[in-house]
């Protein structure tokens, strides 16, 4: 850890005055006072090499503030920790999940075509079933690449266990990546809206699949997976509802966590998985 620069202090009404920068290996942190008419304290966090899209201030207990800088290159471990702290300080429900089950890890997946194939296969089936089918398909193809998928065609994919619909989706994905309509190699440089639009232009990749890729692969801090049943069940529990909310209602509920909805989703998943382990202690 290397610290540099150091000594300015904010006064009432002076705004943000940094007095230090620290390199943690994952990003620069600038520390200082945030004063908004009354004395206060906080930190502005610039994580990794994010492209700045927006800056949002969270009020912590009405006095402290933390500025999270969100952008196109996604969360780092440091940013995730800072985001969890910010959300827990302003939302007692999320804080309760973290207190009971711990902080969520940085769940992630590798960038690329193979991960999107896995996400398509996971639609409306268990993760275990999807993993089994993916392994079978990868063995049959020799390598999970657009070229191999296109060479086998929809018929070859169906012969290896894919439904007609999912075979068509995986083949369409291969074609879009091959001809450049879906530039996976550069997707991390695009905004949330642009990357979602590019992903959803592929048949079979809807809002949920696109947001899972953005959240797990691109590690965007402010995407929300619409229609995710585990998140809906946690929202039901968090708000004491009789039934899980529908997707539109869940989206409105999640708006309270902008611009860190993906961090909130990770906390909710942490609670859901912990509760599932309690119900099924032998599940792995």
Secondary structure by P-SEA (a helix, b strand, c coil): ccccbbbbbbccccccccccccccccbbbbbbbbcccccbbbbbbbcccccccbbbbbbccccbbbbbbbccccccaaaaaaaaaaaaaccaaaaaaaaaccccccccccccaaaaaaaaaaccccaaaaaaaaaaaaaaaccccaaaaaaacaaaaaaacccaaaaaaaaaaaaaaaaccccccccccccaaaaaaaaaccccccaaaaaaaaaccccccbbbbcccaaaaaaaaaaacccccccaaaaaaaaccccccaaaaaaaaaaaaaaaaaaaccccc
